[in-house]
Amino acid sequence: MSIQISREFIFTDDQPFASCHASTVLPLSDGRVLAAWFGGSYEGHGDVAIWLSERASERTGAAPGGWSAPRRVADQDGLPHWNPVLAEAPDGFIHLFYKVGPTCSSWCTRVMASADGGRSWSDPVEPSESGGYPVGPVKNKPIVLADGSWVAPTSRETATAWDAAVTISADSGASWEIGGPVPIDRERFTGKGVIQPTLWESSPGRVHMLLRSTAGRVYRSDSADGGRSWCTAYATGLPNNNSGIDLTRLADATLALCLNPVPADWGKRTPLVIVFSRDNGESWGDELVLEDEDPPVDESKVKLDRAHRANEFSYPAIVAHDGDLIVTYTWKRERICFRRIVTPG
């Protein structure tokens, strides 16, 4: 596969936070690109806020890599913020979903909207849970189905179990209903379970998800009714290190999945690669390596520790736009890296 790849950091050494993670990216029709992430002293600290930056449109003569300085768009003193997700609705409004709470097991959703391309935002609202799950996306972007419904991948984490579902809106986000949850055969499953789905629709009403898991593999589930019910989650041949993944579907139905291909629960978060499927996720190939630095640690350790984080390339967000692939991801918890991948048309 003949491709061209560009690489930029959204910010360098002058950022107003010590640590950052969990980016989201949204290319706009006017040529600009929005990116958001959480940043603060460290993950889960009370000063962690949601930050946003804008890449100028080269159509207006702006220089490549022209990212604005990070600005805080969601914050509340003493309340940790988590996992922003940017999504553009068919009506042109941009929605920014994120989580707030002291821990993942106790967080809830907040969402803001922008009518001017991300330059200004409404006050946040806090929708009620649906079926015991946080409304809206937990890490990865929602999708709009052929029938116009919004389907947002969600999950919940407790001390003993991880579970995934979707929340569905038929009225542009005004109200939500639960889809799922995804069944798990707990007698055969290793670890707590599955979280953080990434979604695609292969034909009207046929929706699929890939999932982060504690079992050393990416798991999958499928729905034939627009996400309202799901088959029992099953293992794919793709390795997973119990870290975030994300997927996008190209115009020709090719799937592009970004992940750390490491088959260990809490395994190292390097390398970071993109793999491709041309048969609706039945098989994967054409691996494209984005980062491949190995952490200088004892490889017998599987629990993620400070040494692993020093060489962490993780939590990708990937979208298809105008024939290109756009990717952002965490770079060593210090920066957010932006990639544009131009594939042959």
ROSESE-60238 format. One record per residue (C-alpha): x, y, z; residue in three letters; residue number from 1. Coordinates in nm, 2 decimals. Example, Ala and Ser with C-alpha at 12.3 -4.5 7.8 and 13.67 -1.06 7.14 Angstrom:
REM residues 2
+--------+--------+--------+------+-----+
:      X :      Y :      Z : code : pos :
+--------+--------+--------+------+-----+
:   1.23 :  -0.45 :   0.78 :  ALA :   1 :
:   1.37 :  -0.11 :   0.71 :  SER :   2 :
+--------+--------+--------+------+-----+
REM end
This chain:
REM residues 345
+--------+--------+--------+------+-----+
:      X :      Y :      Z : code : pos :
+--------+--------+--------+------+-----+
:   0.00 :   0.00 :   0.00 :  MET :   1 :
:   0.16 :   0.33 :  -0.12 :  SER :   2 :
:   0.08 :   0.60 :   0.14 :  ILE :   3 :
:   0.20 :   0.94 :   0.26 :  GLN :   4 :
:   0.21 :   1.01 :   0.64 :  ILE :   5 :
:   0.25 :   1.35 :   0.81 :  SER :   6 :
:   0.33 :   1.39 :   1.18 :  ARG :   7 :
:   0.28 :   1.69 :   1.40 :  GLU :   8 :
:   0.25 :   1.77 :   1.77 :  PHE :   9 :
:  -0.06 :   1.98 :   1.86 :  ILE :  10 :
:   0.15 :   2.15 :   2.12 :  PHE :  11 :
:   0.52 :   2.13 :   2.23 :  THR :  12 :
:   0.68 :   2.23 :   2.56 :  ASP :  13 :
:   0.47 :   2.53 :   2.67 :  ASP :  14 :
:   0.15 :   2.35 :   2.75 :  GLN :  15 :
:  -0.02 :   2.46 :   3.08 :  PRO :  16 :
:  -0.05 :   2.11 :   3.22 :  PHE :  17 :
:   0.20 :   1.84 :   3.32 :  ALA :  18 :
:   0.02 :   1.54 :   3.17 :  SER :  19 :
:  -0.24 :   1.47 :   2.90 :  CYS :  20 :
:  -0.43 :   1.18 :   2.76 :  HIS :  21 :
:  -0.74 :   1.05 :   2.57 :  ALA :  22 :
:  -0.76 :   1.27 :   2.26 :  SER :  23 :
:  -1.04 :   1.31 :   2.02 :  THR :  24 :
:  -1.03 :   1.46 :   1.67 :  VAL :  25 :
:  -1.28 :   1.61 :   1.43 :  LEU :  26 :
:  -1.20 :   1.74 :   1.08 :  PRO :  27 :
:  -1.45 :   2.00 :   0.96 :  LEU :  28 :
:  -1.58 :   2.08 :   0.61 :  SER :  29 :
:  -1.41 :   2.42 :   0.60 :  ASP :  30 :
:  -1.07 :   2.25 :   0.63 :  GLY :  31 :
:  -1.01 :   2.32 :   1.00 :  ARG :  32 :
:  -0.95 :   2.03 :   1.24 :  VAL :  33 :
:  -1.05 :   2.03 :   1.61 :  LEU :  34 :
:  -0.88 :   1.82 :   1.87 :  ALA :  35 :
:  -0.95 :   1.78 :   2.24 :  ALA :  36 :
:  -0.81 :   1.58 :   2.53 :  TRP :  37 :
:  -0.79 :   1.59 :   2.91 :  PHE :  38 :
:  -0.49 :   1.75 :   3.08 :  GLY :  39 :
:  -0.38 :   1.83 :   3.43 :  GLY :  40 :
:  -0.13 :   1.72 :   3.70 :  SER :  41 :
:  -0.21 :   1.35 :   3.63 :  TYR :  42 :
:  -0.51 :   1.13 :   3.54 :  GLU :  43 :
:  -0.78 :   1.15 :   3.80 :  GLY :  44 :
:  -0.65 :   1.46 :   3.98 :  HIS :  45 :
:  -0.89 :   1.74 :   4.07 :  GLY :  46 :
:  -0.73 :   1.99 :   3.83 :  ASP :  47 :
:  -0.78 :   1.78 :   3.52 :  VAL :  48 :
:  -0.98 :   1.97 :   3.26 :  ALA :  49 :
:  -1.08 :   1.93 :   2.90 :  ILE :  50 :
:  -0.86 :   2.12 :   2.66 :  TRP :  51 :
:  -0.91 :   2.20 :   2.29 :  LEU :  52 :
:  -0.70 :   2.32 :   2.00 :  SER :  53 :
:  -0.78 :   2.41 :   1.64 :  GLU :  54 :
:  -0.57 :   2.35 :   1.33 :  ARG :  55 :
:  -0.60 :   2.63 :   1.08 :  ALA :  56 :
:  -0.74 :   2.55 :   0.74 :  SER :  57 :
:  -0.47 :   2.54 :   0.47 :  GLU :  58 :
:  -0.74 :   2.65 :   0.23 :  ARG :  59 :
:  -0.71 :   3.00 :   0.38 :  THR :  60 :
:  -0.33 :   3.01 :   0.33 :  GLY :  61 :
:  -0.24 :   2.91 :   0.69 :  ALA :  62 :
:   0.08 :   2.72 :   0.73 :  ALA :  63 :
:   0.07 :   2.35 :   0.78 :  PRO :  64 :
:   0.07 :   2.26 :   1.14 :  GLY :  65 :
:  -0.09 :   2.58 :   1.25 :  GLY :  66 :
:  -0.24 :   2.47 :   1.58 :  TRP :  67 :
:  -0.39 :   2.72 :   1.82 :  SER :  68 :
:  -0.27 :   2.73 :   2.18 :  ALA :  69 :
:  -0.46 :   2.49 :   2.40 :  PRO :  70 :
:  -0.75 :   2.64 :   2.57 :  ARG :  71 :
:  -0.96 :   2.51 :   2.86 :  ARG :  72 :
:  -1.32 :   2.45 :   2.75 :  VAL :  73 :
:  -1.45 :   2.24 :   3.04 :  ALA :  74 :
:  -1.33 :   2.26 :   3.40 :  ASP :  75 :
:  -1.46 :   2.25 :   3.76 :  GLN :  76 :
:  -1.22 :   2.29 :   4.05 :  ASP :  77 :
:  -1.16 :   1.97 :   4.24 :  GLY :  78 :
:  -1.35 :   1.75 :   3.99 :  LEU :  79 :
:  -1.15 :   1.53 :   3.75 :  PRO :  80 :
:  -1.25 :   1.54 :   3.39 :  HIS :  81 :
:  -1.21 :   1.25 :   3.15 :  TRP :  82 :
:  -1.23 :   1.12 :   2.79 :  ASN :  83 :
:  -1.36 :   1.40 :   2.56 :  PRO :  84 :
:  -1.53 :   1.30 :   2.24 :  VAL :  85 :
:  -1.61 :   1.54 :   1.96 :  LEU :  86 :
:  -1.89 :   1.47 :   1.71 :  ALA :  87 :
:  -2.06 :   1.67 :   1.44 :  GLU :  88 :
:  -2.43 :   1.62 :   1.40 :  ALA :  89 :
:  -2.60 :   1.62 :   1.06 :  PRO :  90 :
:  -2.74 :   1.97 :   1.14 :  ASP :  91 :
:  -2.38 :   2.11 :   1.17 :  GLY :  92 :
:  -2.38 :   2.15 :   1.55 :  PHE :  93 :
:  -2.07 :   2.01 :   1.71 :  ILE :  94 :
:  -2.11 :   1.82 :   2.03 :  HIS :  95 :
:  -1.84 :   1.77 :   2.30 :  LEU :  96 :
:  -1.91 :   1.48 :   2.53 :  PHE :  97 :
:  -1.69 :   1.41 :   2.83 :  TYR :  98 :
:  -1.70 :   1.25 :   3.17 :  LYS :  99 :
:  -1.67 :   1.39 :   3.52 :  VAL : 100 :
:  -1.62 :   1.22 :   3.85 :  GLY : 101 :
:  -1.35 :   1.10 :   4.09 :  PRO : 102 :
:  -1.32 :   0.76 :   3.93 :  THR : 103 :
:  -1.43 :   0.57 :   3.62 :  CYS : 104 :
:  -1.67 :   0.37 :   3.83 :  SER : 105 :
:  -1.85 :   0.68 :   3.95 :  SER : 106 :
:  -1.83 :   0.92 :   3.66 :  TRP : 107 :
:  -2.12 :   1.07 :   3.46 :  CYS : 108 :
:  -2.16 :   1.24 :   3.12 :  THR : 109 :
:  -2.16 :   1.61 :   3.04 :  ARG : 110 :
:  -2.21 :   1.75 :   2.70 :  VAL : 111 :
:  -2.17 :   2.09 :   2.54 :  MET : 112 :
:  -2.26 :   2.21 :   2.19 :  ALA : 113 :
:  -2.12 :   2.46 :   1.94 :  SER : 114 :
:  -2.30 :   2.63 :   1.66 :  ALA : 115 :
:  -1.99 :   2.81 :   1.53 :  ASP : 116 :
:  -1.75 :   2.54 :   1.45 :  GLY : 117 :
:  -1.60 :   2.50 :   1.80 :  GLY : 118 :
:  -1.52 :   2.86 :   1.86 :  ARG : 119 :
:  -1.78 :   2.90 :   2.14 :  SER : 120 :
:  -1.97 :   2.64 :   2.35 :  TRP : 121 :
:  -2.30 :   2.62 :   2.54 :  SER : 122 :
:  -2.31 :   2.55 :   2.91 :  ASP : 123 :
:  -2.27 :   2.18 :   2.99 :  PRO : 124 :
:  -2.57 :   1.97 :   3.05 :  VAL : 125 :
:  -2.57 :   1.64 :   3.24 :  GLU : 126 :
:  -2.81 :   1.38 :   3.09 :  PRO : 127 :
:  -2.94 :   1.10 :   3.31 :  SER : 128 :
:  -2.80 :   0.75 :   3.28 :  GLU : 129 :
:  -2.98 :   0.50 :   3.05 :  SER : 130 :
:  -3.01 :   0.15 :   3.18 :  GLY : 131 :
:  -2.73 :   0.21 :   3.44 :  GLY : 132 :
:  -2.49 :   0.32 :   3.17 :  TYR : 133 :
:  -2.35 :   0.67 :   3.11 :  PRO : 134 :
:  -2.52 :   0.84 :   2.81 :  VAL : 135 :
:  -2.32 :   0.92 :   2.50 :  GLY : 136 :
:  -1.97 :   0.79 :   2.41 :  PRO : 137 :
:  -1.73 :   0.68 :   2.68 :  VAL : 138 :
:  -1.41 :   0.71 :   2.47 :  LYS : 139 :
:  -1.49 :   0.66 :   2.10 :  ASN : 140 :
:  -1.71 :   0.86 :   1.86 :  LYS : 141 :
:  -2.08 :   0.80 :   1.80 :  PRO : 142 :
:  -2.20 :   0.71 :   1.46 :  ILE : 143 :
:  -2.51 :   0.82 :   1.27 :  VAL : 144 :
:  -2.70 :   0.52 :   1.12 :  LEU : 145 :
:  -2.87 :   0.50 :   0.78 :  ALA : 146 :
:  -3.20 :   0.58 :   0.95 :  ASP : 147 :
:  -3.06 :   0.89 :   1.12 :  GLY : 148 :
:  -3.03 :   0.75 :   1.47 :  SER : 149 :
:  -2.73 :   0.84 :   1.68 :  TRP : 150 :
:  -2.55 :   0.54 :   1.83 :  VAL : 151 :
:  -2.29 :   0.61 :   2.10 :  ALA : 152 :
:  -2.06 :   0.34 :   2.24 :  PRO : 153 :
:  -2.07 :   0.33 :   2.62 :  THR : 154 :
:  -1.95 :   0.11 :   2.90 :  SER : 155 :
:  -1.93 :   0.09 :   3.28 :  ARG : 156 :
:  -1.66 :  -0.03 :   3.52 :  GLU : 157 :
:  -1.71 :  -0.16 :   3.87 :  THR : 158 :
:  -1.46 :  -0.33 :   4.10 :  ALA : 159 :
:  -1.56 :  -0.67 :   3.98 :  THR : 160 :
:  -1.70 :  -0.64 :   3.62 :  ALA : 161 :
:  -1.66 :  -0.44 :   3.30 :  TRP : 162 :
:  -1.95 :  -0.42 :   3.06 :  ASP : 163 :
:  -2.03 :  -0.25 :   2.73 :  ALA : 164 :
:  -2.35 :  -0.12 :   2.56 :  ALA : 165 :
:  -2.46 :   0.16 :   2.34 :  VAL : 166 :
:  -2.70 :   0.45 :   2.39 :  THR : 167 :
:  -2.93 :   0.54 :   2.11 :  ILE : 168 :
:  -3.09 :   0.87 :   2.02 :  SER : 169 :
:  -3.36 :   0.92 :   1.76 :  ALA : 170 :
:  -3.40 :   1.29 :   1.83 :  ASP : 171 :
:  -3.05 :   1.44 :   1.77 :  SER : 172 :
:  -2.94 :   1.38 :   2.13 :  GLY : 173 :
:  -3.24 :   1.52 :   2.31 :  ALA : 174 :
:  -3.32 :   1.18 :   2.47 :  SER : 175 :
:  -3.14 :   0.84 :   2.48 :  TRP : 176 :
:  -3.23 :   0.48 :   2.52 :  GLU : 177 :
:  -3.01 :   0.18 :   2.61 :  ILE : 178 :
:  -2.90 :  -0.07 :   2.34 :  GLY : 179 :
:  -2.77 :  -0.39 :   2.49 :  GLY : 180 :
:  -2.58 :  -0.45 :   2.71 :  PRO : 181 :
:  -2.34 :  -0.68 :   2.53 :  VAL : 182 :
:  -2.36 :  -1.04 :   2.67 :  PRO : 183 :
:  -2.04 :  -1.20 :   2.80 :  ILE : 184 :
:  -1.98 :  -1.57 :   2.87 :  ASP : 185 :
:  -1.83 :  -1.50 :   3.21 :  ARG : 186 :
:  -1.75 :  -1.86 :   3.28 :  GLU : 187 :
:  -1.50 :  -1.86 :   2.99 :  ARG : 188 :
:  -1.39 :  -1.50 :   3.00 :  PHE : 189 :
:  -1.05 :  -1.40 :   3.15 :  THR : 190 :
:  -1.06 :  -1.09 :   3.37 :  GLY : 191 :
:  -1.33 :  -0.83 :   3.43 :  LYS : 192 :
:  -1.47 :  -0.80 :   3.08 :  GLY : 193 :
:  -1.50 :  -0.55 :   2.79 :  VAL : 194 :
:  -1.53 :  -0.17 :   2.77 :  ILE : 195 :
:  -1.49 :   0.12 :   2.52 :  GLN : 196 :
:  -1.65 :  -0.01 :   2.20 :  PRO : 197 :
:  -1.58 :   0.14 :   1.86 :  THR : 198 :
:  -1.86 :   0.11 :   1.61 :  LEU : 199 :
:  -1.94 :   0.08 :   1.24 :  TRP : 200 :
:  -2.25 :   0.01 :   1.03 :  GLU : 201 :
:  -2.20 :  -0.23 :   0.74 :  SER : 202 :
:  -2.55 :  -0.20 :   0.59 :  SER : 203 :
:  -2.87 :  -0.04 :   0.72 :  PRO : 204 :
:  -2.94 :  -0.16 :   1.07 :  GLY : 205 :
:  -2.64 :  -0.39 :   1.08 :  ARG : 206 :
:  -2.40 :  -0.25 :   1.34 :  VAL : 207 :
:  -2.08 :  -0.40 :   1.47 :  HIS : 208 :
:  -1.84 :  -0.32 :   1.75 :  MET : 209 :
:  -1.48 :  -0.40 :   1.85 :  LEU : 210 :
:  -1.40 :  -0.38 :   2.22 :  LEU : 211 :
:  -1.11 :  -0.33 :   2.46 :  ARG : 212 :
:  -1.08 :  -0.64 :   2.68 :  SER : 213 :
:  -0.90 :  -0.79 :   2.98 :  THR : 214 :
:  -0.86 :  -1.12 :   2.80 :  ALA : 215 :
:  -0.56 :  -1.03 :   2.58 :  GLY : 216 :
:  -0.77 :  -1.00 :   2.26 :  ARG : 217 :
:  -0.99 :  -0.75 :   2.09 :  VAL : 218 :
:  -1.35 :  -0.87 :   2.12 :  TYR : 219 :
:  -1.64 :  -0.82 :   1.88 :  ARG : 220 :
:  -2.02 :  -0.81 :   1.89 :  SER : 221 :
:  -2.28 :  -0.76 :   1.62 :  ASP : 222 :
:  -2.63 :  -0.63 :   1.60 :  SER : 223 :
:  -2.90 :  -0.68 :   1.34 :  ALA : 224 :
:  -3.15 :  -0.43 :   1.48 :  ASP : 225 :
:  -2.97 :  -0.09 :   1.49 :  GLY : 226 :
:  -2.78 :  -0.16 :   1.81 :  GLY : 227 :
:  -3.08 :  -0.24 :   2.03 :  ARG : 228 :
:  -2.96 :  -0.60 :   2.09 :  SER : 229 :
:  -2.62 :  -0.76 :   2.05 :  TRP : 230 :
:  -2.47 :  -1.11 :   2.02 :  CYS : 231 :
:  -2.25 :  -1.26 :   2.29 :  THR : 232 :
:  -1.90 :  -1.09 :   2.27 :  ALA : 233 :
:  -1.65 :  -1.32 :   2.10 :  TYR : 234 :
:  -1.27 :  -1.30 :   2.06 :  ALA : 235 :
:  -1.11 :  -1.19 :   1.74 :  THR : 236 :
:  -0.76 :  -1.27 :   1.63 :  GLY : 237 :
:  -0.64 :  -0.92 :   1.71 :  LEU : 238 :
:  -0.43 :  -0.88 :   2.02 :  PRO : 239 :
:  -0.52 :  -0.62 :   2.29 :  ASN : 240 :
:  -0.33 :  -0.49 :   2.58 :  ASN : 241 :
:  -0.63 :  -0.37 :   2.77 :  ASN : 242 :
:  -0.59 :  -0.03 :   2.63 :  SER : 243 :
:  -0.81 :   0.19 :   2.40 :  GLY : 244 :
:  -0.87 :   0.11 :   2.03 :  ILE : 245 :
:  -1.06 :   0.30 :   1.76 :  ASP : 246 :
:  -1.19 :   0.23 :   1.42 :  LEU : 247 :
:  -1.32 :   0.41 :   1.11 :  THR : 248 :
:  -1.49 :   0.29 :   0.79 :  ARG : 249 :
:  -1.37 :   0.44 :   0.46 :  LEU : 250 :
:  -1.59 :   0.52 :   0.17 :  ALA : 251 :
:  -1.50 :   0.19 :   0.00 :  ASP : 252 :
:  -1.60 :   0.00 :   0.31 :  ALA : 253 :
:  -1.24 :  -0.07 :   0.42 :  THR : 254 :
:  -1.21 :  -0.07 :   0.79 :  LEU : 255 :
:  -0.90 :   0.10 :   0.96 :  ALA : 256 :
:  -0.84 :   0.00 :   1.32 :  LEU : 257 :
:  -0.58 :   0.17 :   1.54 :  CYS : 258 :
:  -0.44 :  -0.03 :   1.84 :  LEU : 259 :
:  -0.15 :  -0.15 :   2.04 :  ASN : 260 :
:  -0.11 :  -0.51 :   1.91 :  PRO : 261 :
:   0.01 :  -0.65 :   2.25 :  VAL : 262 :
:  -0.16 :  -0.97 :   2.38 :  PRO : 263 :
:  -0.14 :  -0.90 :   2.75 :  ALA : 264 :
:  -0.37 :  -0.76 :   3.01 :  ASP : 265 :
:  -0.23 :  -0.42 :   3.11 :  TRP : 266 :
:   0.05 :  -0.49 :   2.86 :  GLY : 267 :
:   0.29 :  -0.23 :   2.72 :  LYS : 268 :
:   0.14 :   0.05 :   2.51 :  ARG : 269 :
:   0.38 :   0.03 :   2.22 :  THR : 270 :
:   0.39 :  -0.02 :   1.93 :  PRO : 271 :
:   0.09 :   0.17 :   1.79 :  LEU : 272 :
:  -0.03 :   0.05 :   1.45 :  VAL : 273 :
:  -0.32 :   0.07 :   1.20 :  ILE : 274 :
:  -0.45 :  -0.25 :   1.05 :  VAL : 275 :
:  -0.70 :  -0.28 :   0.76 :  PHE : 276 :
:  -0.98 :  -0.51 :   0.68 :  SER : 277 :
:  -1.16 :  -0.54 :   0.34 :  ARG : 278 :
:  -1.41 :  -0.81 :   0.45 :  ASP : 279 :
:  -1.61 :  -0.63 :   0.73 :  ASN : 280 :
:  -1.36 :  -0.72 :   1.00 :  GLY : 281 :
:  -1.33 :  -1.09 :   0.93 :  GLU : 282 :
:  -0.96 :  -1.06 :   0.85 :  SER : 283 :
:  -0.70 :  -0.79 :   0.90 :  TRP : 284 :
:  -0.37 :  -0.70 :   0.72 :  GLY : 285 :
:  -0.15 :  -0.43 :   0.58 :  ASP : 286 :
:  -0.01 :  -0.32 :   0.91 :  GLU : 287 :
:   0.10 :   0.05 :   0.92 :  LEU : 288 :
:   0.33 :   0.13 :   1.22 :  VAL : 289 :
:   0.28 :   0.48 :   1.37 :  LEU : 290 :
:   0.51 :   0.43 :   1.68 :  GLU : 291 :
:   0.74 :   0.14 :   1.77 :  ASP : 292 :
:   0.96 :   0.26 :   2.06 :  GLU : 293 :
:   1.01 :  -0.02 :   2.32 :  ASP : 294 :
:   1.01 :   0.07 :   2.69 :  PRO : 295 :
:   1.33 :   0.00 :   2.87 :  PRO : 296 :
:   1.17 :  -0.24 :   3.13 :  VAL : 297 :
:   1.16 :  -0.60 :   3.22 :  ASP : 298 :
:   0.93 :  -0.75 :   2.96 :  GLU : 299 :
:   0.81 :  -1.01 :   3.22 :  SER : 300 :
:   0.61 :  -0.72 :   3.38 :  LYS : 301 :
:   0.27 :  -0.69 :   3.23 :  VAL : 302 :
:   0.11 :  -0.44 :   3.48 :  LYS : 303 :
:   0.13 :  -0.09 :   3.33 :  LEU : 304 :
:   0.38 :   0.11 :   3.54 :  ASP : 305 :
:   0.56 :   0.44 :   3.52 :  ARG : 306 :
:   0.83 :   0.30 :   3.29 :  ALA : 307 :
:   0.56 :   0.18 :   3.05 :  HIS : 308 :
:   0.39 :   0.52 :   3.05 :  ARG : 309 :
:   0.72 :   0.69 :   2.97 :  ALA : 310 :
:   0.71 :   0.51 :   2.63 :  ASN : 311 :
:   0.33 :   0.51 :   2.59 :  GLU : 312 :
:   0.17 :   0.56 :   2.25 :  PHE : 313 :
:  -0.19 :   0.50 :   2.31 :  SER : 314 :
:  -0.56 :   0.58 :   2.31 :  TYR : 315 :
:  -0.60 :   0.66 :   1.94 :  PRO : 316 :
:  -0.88 :   0.84 :   1.78 :  ALA : 317 :
:  -0.92 :   0.78 :   1.41 :  ILE : 318 :
:  -1.15 :   0.92 :   1.14 :  VAL : 319 :
:  -1.18 :   0.91 :   0.77 :  ALA : 320 :
:  -1.21 :   1.24 :   0.59 :  HIS : 321 :
:  -1.19 :   1.33 :   0.22 :  ASP : 322 :
:  -1.01 :   1.00 :   0.14 :  GLY : 323 :
:  -0.75 :   1.05 :   0.42 :  ASP : 324 :
:  -0.72 :   0.90 :   0.76 :  LEU : 325 :
:  -0.68 :   1.14 :   1.05 :  ILE : 326 :
:  -0.54 :   1.01 :   1.38 :  VAL : 327 :
:  -0.45 :   1.16 :   1.72 :  THR : 328 :
:  -0.31 :   0.97 :   2.01 :  TYR : 329 :
:  -0.13 :   1.01 :   2.35 :  THR : 330 :
:   0.25 :   1.05 :   2.31 :  TRP : 331 :
:   0.43 :   0.96 :   2.64 :  LYS : 332 :
:   0.15 :   1.13 :   2.84 :  ARG : 333 :
:   0.33 :   1.46 :   2.75 :  GLU : 334 :
:   0.18 :   1.56 :   2.41 :  ARG : 335 :
:  -0.09 :   1.47 :   2.17 :  ILE : 336 :
:   0.04 :   1.36 :   1.83 :  CYS : 337 :
:  -0.16 :   1.43 :   1.50 :  PHE : 338 :
:  -0.12 :   1.22 :   1.19 :  ARG : 339 :
:  -0.26 :   1.25 :   0.84 :  ARG : 340 :
:  -0.24 :   0.94 :   0.63 :  ILE : 341 :
:  -0.30 :   0.99 :   0.26 :  VAL : 342 :
:  -0.39 :   0.66 :   0.08 :  THR : 343 :
:  -0.40 :   0.62 :  -0.29 :  PRO : 344 :
:  -0.73 :   0.70 :  -0.44 :  GLY : 345 :
+--------+--------+--------+------+-----+
REM end
